[in-house]
Amino acid sequence: MYSSKLKKIKYLLFDLHGVILQNDSSVENIESFERILAVLKTDIQLASRLNVPLGVISASEDDSLLKQLYATGINEIYSHSIDKVSQAEILIKKYDLSYEEIAFIGDDILDLPLLTKVGFSATTSNARREVKRAVHYICKIKGTNSVISDILTMIEKAKNSY
């Protein structure tokens, strides 16, 4: 259904809170966060195999969290800004991309401007209703799987189809 859009994707961006972190506060449970990092490292391996780098665009100001994300191998992390489109513009210029070549996973009202500009947009099953109405795809992932791996698997299938 989205194969033509997904074939063009060269970069996958995602928000933190509500996408990989399931609440709006800093990580309080270290064991839970370590599980999240382990899943994220698996996602990074899949992304690397597909040649689709991962990046974060978040309004988060939790520097300790962001440092741990850098340690996973995610090199593009844009934070401390509610204007996610201007943050994406930096990435687009840096890598000579177009919006059509970017996928973004977000879940909140702050994410809408970027979700409506990118080539492929997705959200979580527990996202705000307004966001669900605006995106191409709503992830239905539960348990230990991640929404990032869900989208990467879709990209892989699209790029391997004829």
Sequence and secondary structure as in RCSB ss.txt:
>XXXX:A:sequence
MYSSKLKKIKYLLFDLHGVILQNDSSVENIESFERILAVLKTDIQLASRLNVPLGVISASEDDSLLKQLYATGIN
EIYSHSIDKVSQAEILIKKYDLSYEEIAFIGDDILDLPLLTKVGFSATTSNARREVKRAVHYICKIKGTNSVISD
ILTMIEKAKNSY
>XXXX:A:secstr
  HHHHHT  EEEE SBTTTBSSSS    HHHHHHHHHHHHHHHHHHHHHT  EEEE     HHHHHHHHHHT  
EEE S S HHHHHHHHHHHHT  GGGEEEE  SGGGHHHHTTSSEEEE TTS HHHHHHSSEE    TT  HHHH
HHHHHHHHHH  
